[in-house]
Amino acid sequence: MSNNAQYPTPASFHRSKSGAYFEEAKGYFPGGVHSPVRAFKSVEGPPIFFEKGEGSHLYDVDHQRYVDFCCSWGPLILGHCPPAVVQRVTETVANGMSFGAPTPHDLLIGKLILEKHRYIEMIRFVSSGTEAVMSALRLARGVTGRSKILKFEGCYHGHVDSLLVKAGSGLATFGISTSAGIPDSFAQETIVVPLADPEALEQAMQQYGAEIAAIIVEPIPANNGLLLQDRSFLQLLRETADRFGALLIFDEVISGFRVGFEGATGYYDVQPDIITFGKIIGGGMPVGAYAASKKIMLHIAPEGPVYQAGTLSANPVAMAAGYATLLEISQPGFYEQLSDKTGRFIQQIQDHCVQKGYEITFPRIGSIFWPTFTRERIQRSESIDGSKMSLFKIMHLECLRRGVYFGPSGYEVGFVSAAHTEADLDRAAHVIIEALDIVYQP
């Protein structure tokens, strides 16, 4: 890769090598990718193949540079290749990548998390967010002796069979599978209700409460837009779970360590029974975890009857990356500074949009933001106007052509990292404003 990589301009932007790589990849992998959204089906052109990340920037195989607001879908809160993380990973990998056995790295990261997170007492590491959720559901069922799970439309919890479902008609409904290969019997173990709808929640619990092992929610729903909930709704979930003898699971795969070291749990000060983690907890490596009180966690084998295991769980390299990352973000003032600069960045864009009368807002919490083509507050997925995704498609392309990278879907959120400088954000704001002026041109 050229050391002189420049931001692309509308006249120079191209995807020659990326396009060629994608055509080759389609012969090897389903759809040419390893996760569906990477195929760029919702936006223009072939997916971009990247070969380097540094700080707040990505570099593609066509020698073009981008300010990155995808941040690997959230894990890179320190940006790409932060020196402290790279150093610790390099030192660790030189001594072995996996032993399938305990290492001191487990203790370092476990102690750090439990000392600084008031809402949990024990933690178990796994290898992905999906695995963390799968394990948390099994644990909840093992603790309660019940089988059904209540989830909310618009919350994504990984590709766990029983949670890859959507609501049918009515306020409370059995889930309908959203993927081939999931037996109806699995989906029937899941009750799906709308977010921010106390009536639907109460109806579902009155009807199925004696069978429900857990209520699971993203306390900051950020997989299908940024559907910010009121604290009162999260507190209602806590009270409802208690009333019906169910457990409350907060899926903090995205929000964990993102809006604060204690995530959404600490931000809203609502105590769940189990929390699932991923993304940031691995510092860019594939890591997940689930955590709870000692009373609940001691149901897990080898202490209890709930079985869960994994060959690469808590491998030393992943633990080292996570520990180095969590050390950095636990420093005083880290989250305040990150939130402040994200707020200034978003305000620049929003002020321009208000001045121009554009029908777009940027809901934000901490360093997470979402461009949504409406002036209305959106708390439920069904309130998202899918027809407006054509506007995001234009915005995405025009940003790419000027060197700003967002995830390739209008339903995905953006992230600001500690590596984004004020100059990066000012430049990106200027680019986004230019792109929106094209989106809304007469």
Backbone hydrogen bonds, N-H to C=O, Kabsch-Sander energy under -0.5 kcal/mol:
donor,donor_aa,acceptor,acceptor_aa,energy
5,A,2,S,-0.9
6,Q,63,H,-0.8
12,S,9,T,-0.7
13,F,9,T,-2.8
19,G,15,R,-3.1
20,A,16,S,-1.9
21,Y,17,K,-2.9
22,F,18,S,-2.5
23,E,19,G,-2.0
24,E,20,A,-2.0
25,A,21,Y,-2.9
26,K,22,F,-1.9
27,G,24,E,-1.5
28,Y,25,A,-1.6
29,F,25,A,-2.8
32,G,29,F,-2.4
33,V,30,P,-1.4
38,R,35,S,-1.8
39,A,36,P,-2.0
40,F,37,V,-1.5
42,S,408,P,-0.5
43,V,40,F,-1.1
50,F,48,I,-0.6
51,E,59,Y,-2.6
52,K,59,Y,-1.4
54,E,57,H,-2.5
55,G,80,H,-2.3
57,H,54,E,-2.3
58,L,66,Y,-2.2
59,Y,52,K,-2.8
60,D,64,Q,-2.4
61,V,49,F,-2.3
63,H,60,D,-1.8
65,R,6,Q,-2.0
66,Y,58,L,-2.3
67,V,403,G,-2.6
68,D,56,S,-2.9
68,D,66,Y,-0.5
69,F,67,V,-0.6
69,F,405,Y,-2.7
73,W,70,C,-0.9
74,G,70,C,-1.0
74,G,71,C,-0.9
76,L,71,C,-1.7
77,I,75,P,-2.1
79,G,76,L,-1.4
80,H,55,G,-3.2
85,V,82,P,-0.7
86,V,82,P,-2.6
87,Q,83,P,-2.7
88,R,84,A,-1.7
89,V,85,V,-2.6
90,T,86,V,-2.6
91,E,87,Q,-2.4
92,T,88,R,-2.0
93,V,89,V,-3.1
94,A,90,T,-1.3
95,N,92,T,-1.7
96,G,93,V,-1.1
106,D,103,T,-1.1
107,L,103,T,-0.8
108,L,104,P,-2.0
109,I,105,H,-2.0
110,G,106,D,-2.4
111,K,107,L,-2.6
112,L,108,L,-2.0
113,I,109,I,-2.3
114,L,110,G,-2.4
115,E,111,K,-2.2
116,K,112,L,-1.2
116,K,113,I,-0.5
117,H,113,I,-1.1
118,R,116,K,-0.6
120,I,117,H,-1.1
121,E,292,A,-2.8
122,M,292,A,-2.2
124,R,290,Y,-2.4
126,V,288,G,-3.0
132,A,128,S,-1.8
133,V,129,G,-2.4
134,M,130,T,-2.7
135,S,131,E,-2.3
136,A,132,A,-2.3
137,L,133,V,-2.5
138,R,134,M,-1.9
139,L,135,S,-2.4
140,A,136,A,-2.5
141,R,137,L,-2.4
142,G,138,R,-2.5
143,V,139,L,-2.5
144,T,140,A,-2.3
145,G,141,R,-2.4
147,S,211,E,-0.7
148,K,211,E,-2.2
149,I,189,E,-2.5
150,L,214,A,-2.7
151,K,149,I,-0.5
151,K,191,I,-3.0
153,E,193,V,-2.5
155,C,152,F,-2.1
157,H,158,G,-0.6
163,L,160,V,-1.4
164,L,160,V,-1.2
164,L,161,D,-0.9
165,V,163,L,-2.0
166,K,176,I,-2.3
173,T,192,V,-1.5
175,G,187,A,-0.9
175,G,190,T,-2.8
176,I,166,K,-2.6
178,T,164,L,-2.4
182,I,179,S,-0.9
186,F,183,P,-1.2
187,A,183,P,-1.6
188,Q,184,D,-2.1
189,E,186,F,-1.6
190,T,187,A,-1.9
191,I,149,I,-3.1
192,V,173,T,-3.1
193,V,151,K,-1.9
197,D,194,P,-0.6
201,L,197,D,-2.1
202,E,198,P,-2.6
203,Q,199,E,-2.5
204,A,200,A,-2.4
205,M,201,L,-2.4
206,Q,202,E,-2.6
207,Q,203,Q,-1.8
208,Y,204,A,-2.9
209,G,205,M,-2.3
211,E,208,Y,-2.6
212,I,208,Y,-0.8
212,I,209,G,-0.7
213,A,148,K,-3.4
213,A,211,E,-0.6
214,A,148,K,-1.0
215,I,247,L,-2.7
216,I,150,L,-2.8
216,I,214,A,-0.5
217,V,249,I,-2.0
224,N,225,G,-1.0
225,G,411,Y,-2.9
227,L,221,P,-2.0
227,L,225,G,-0.8
228,L,226,L,-1.3
233,F,230,D,-0.9
234,L,230,D,-1.4
235,Q,231,R,-2.7
236,L,232,S,-1.8
237,L,233,F,-1.9
238,R,234,L,-1.7
239,E,235,Q,-2.4
240,T,236,L,-2.8
241,A,237,L,-2.6
242,D,238,R,-2.1
243,R,239,E,-2.2
244,F,240,T,-1.8
245,G,241,A,-0.7
245,G,242,D,-0.7
246,A,241,A,-2.2
247,L,213,A,-2.6
249,I,215,I,-3.2
249,I,247,L,-0.5
250,F,248,L,-0.5
250,F,274,I,-2.4
251,D,217,V,-2.9
251,D,249,I,-0.6
252,E,250,F,-1.1
252,E,276,T,-1.9
256,G,252,E,-2.0
257,F,260,G,-0.6
258,R,255,S,-2.0
259,V,255,S,-1.3
263,G,260,G,-1.9
266,G,262,E,-1.9
267,Y,263,G,-2.2
268,Y,264,A,-2.8
269,D,265,T,-1.1
270,V,265,T,-1.3
273,D,248,L,-2.8
274,I,248,L,-1.9
275,I,291,A,-2.6
276,T,250,F,-2.3
277,F,289,A,-3.4
278,G,252,E,-0.5
281,I,278,G,-1.8
282,G,279,K,-2.1
283,G,280,I,-1.8
284,G,279,K,-0.8
285,M,282,G,-2.0
287,V,285,M,-1.0
288,G,126,V,-1.6
289,A,277,F,-1.7
290,Y,124,R,-2.0
291,A,275,I,-2.4
292,A,122,M,-1.9
293,S,273,D,-0.6
297,M,293,S,-2.7
298,L,294,K,-2.3
299,H,296,I,-1.8
300,I,297,M,-1.9
301,A,306,V,-2.9
303,E,300,I,-1.6
304,G,300,I,-1.3
306,V,299,H,-2.8
307,Y,305,P,-0.8
313,S,310,G,-0.9
315,N,312,L,-1.6
317,V,97,M,-0.8
319,M,315,N,-2.3
320,A,316,P,-2.3
321,A,317,V,-2.3
322,G,318,A,-2.5
323,Y,319,M,-2.6
324,A,320,A,-2.4
325,T,321,A,-1.9
326,L,322,G,-2.8
327,L,323,Y,-2.3
328,E,324,A,-1.5
329,I,325,T,-2.3
330,S,326,L,-1.1
331,Q,328,E,-1.3
334,F,331,Q,-1.9
337,Q,333,G,-2.4
338,L,334,F,-2.1
339,S,335,Y,-2.6
340,D,336,E,-2.4
341,K,337,Q,-2.2
342,T,338,L,-1.7
343,G,339,S,-2.6
344,R,340,D,-2.2
345,F,341,K,-2.0
346,I,342,T,-2.6
347,Q,343,G,-2.3
348,Q,344,R,-1.8
349,I,345,F,-1.3
350,Q,346,I,-2.9
351,D,347,Q,-2.9
352,H,348,Q,-1.5
353,C,349,I,-2.2
354,V,350,Q,-2.6
355,Q,351,D,-2.4
356,K,352,H,-2.2
357,G,353,C,-1.0
358,Y,353,C,-2.4
360,I,358,Y,-1.7
361,T,372,T,-2.5
365,I,368,I,-2.1
368,I,365,I,-2.1
369,F,414,G,-2.2
370,W,363,P,-1.5
372,T,361,T,-2.7
372,T,370,W,-0.7
374,T,372,T,-2.2
379,Q,377,R,-0.6
381,S,153,E,-0.5
383,S,380,R,-1.5
384,I,381,S,-1.7
386,G,384,I,-1.0
388,K,385,D,-1.8
389,M,386,G,-1.6
390,S,387,S,-1.1
391,L,388,K,-1.4
392,F,388,K,-1.2
393,K,389,M,-2.0
394,I,390,S,-1.3
395,M,391,L,-2.4
396,H,392,F,-3.5
397,L,393,K,-1.8
398,E,394,I,-2.6
399,C,395,M,-2.3
400,L,396,H,-2.4
401,R,397,L,-2.5
402,R,398,E,-0.5
402,R,399,C,-1.0
403,G,400,L,-1.6
404,V,399,C,-2.3
405,Y,67,V,-3.0
406,F,404,V,-0.5
409,S,407,G,-2.0
412,E,409,S,-1.4
413,V,222,A,-0.6
414,G,369,F,-3.5
415,F,69,F,-2.3
416,V,367,S,-1.9
418,A,77,I,-2.9
420,H,417,S,-1.2
425,L,421,T,-2.4
426,D,422,E,-2.7
427,R,423,A,-2.4
428,A,424,D,-2.7
429,A,425,L,-2.7
430,H,426,D,-2.1
431,V,427,R,-2.3
432,I,428,A,-3.0
433,I,429,A,-2.4
434,E,430,H,-2.2
435,A,431,V,-2.7
436,L,432,I,-2.7
437,D,433,I,-2.2
438,I,434,E,-1.3
439,V,435,A,-2.3
440,Y,436,L,-2.5
441,Q,438,I,-1.1
